[in-house]
Amino acid sequence: MAAAEPPQDLQRKKNRRTSEDGLPLHGFSSRLQELAPRSPPPPVPDPAPLQTRAMKLWRAFPVNNTPNPAKTPL
């Protein structure tokens, strides 16, 4: 049995790397690379009251071998 041949329009798309509308065709990784610079970074939410209290206590009572509390953002 012979291998199936892809349709002509599919071969044209693959060779041109564009759709019928003239838009570029992408794989998953190339699509992510194209979209990455367009995405703004997500906003950093304000800490919850419990988190704020925990950070204040952590700064007040540092433990050896922990990051420097003065350099840790609140």
Residue pairs with C-beta under 8 A, 6 or more apart in sequence:
6 14
9 20
13 19
13 20
13 25
17 24
17 25
18 24
18 25
19 25
26 34
47 55
47 74
52 74
55 72
55 74
58 66
58 69
59 69
59 70
59 72
62 69
